[in-house]
Amino acid sequence: MPDEIELKLTPDEAALIVDALEADLDGYRESAEEARRDGNPQDAKTFTDAAERIKALLSTLHELLPGQAAP
């Protein structure tokens, strides 16, 4: 698999992806907190790692979209 791929999106399409990723980010953060409360550190780490990867991707997308604030 290549290290990078090139996508051509309209700003509206990219904004839809950002919205979906922000919802996923919230879900992973909530799941990590729930796993911590339930005493499951491995799941908490897994969900936290996923949230961090989504946050990094969102940061990249926000740089490409005018008028988008970073999360």
N, C-alpha and C positions, 0 to 999 in steps of 0.2 A: 504494500500500500504506500502511496506517496506521502511524503512528510507534510505536504500542503496541498490543498485543493483550491481552485478558483471558482467562485460563484458569482453570478450576476443576478442581482436582486434590485427591485425598485425600493425606494425608501419605505414605502408602505409595507412591503413584504418583510423587509428587515425589521421594521417596528413590530410586526406581528411575532417574529421570532424572539425579539427582545421581551415582549410581553409574556410569551410562553415560558421563556427561560426564567423570568422573574417569578412567575408562579411556581415553577419547579424549585427554584432557590428557596422560596418560602417553605415549601413542602419538605425539602431536605433539612432545613434548619429546625422545623418543628419535629421531624422524625428523630433528629439527633438529640434534641432536648428530651423527648419522650423516652428514648433509649437510655439516656443518662438517669432519668428518674426511675426507670425500671431496673437499673443496675446492670445494664448490658453495655459495657465499654467498647466491645468490638463493633457492635452495630452503630454506636455513637460515633466511633472513629470513621466507619465507612460512610455514614451520612454526612459527617463534617467534611471529609475529603471530597465527596461529590459536590457539596455546596461550594467549597473553595474553587473547584474546577469550573463550575458554572459561573461563579463570581468573576473569575479571570476572563472567561469568554465574554461575559457581559461587558466587562471593561473594554475589551477590544472592540466590540460592536458599538459601544457608546462613542468611542473615538471616531468611528466612521460615520456616525449619524449626527447631522447638525440638530441642535436643540434637544438632544437626549442627555439627561443627567445621569451620572453613574449612580449605581445603587449604594 
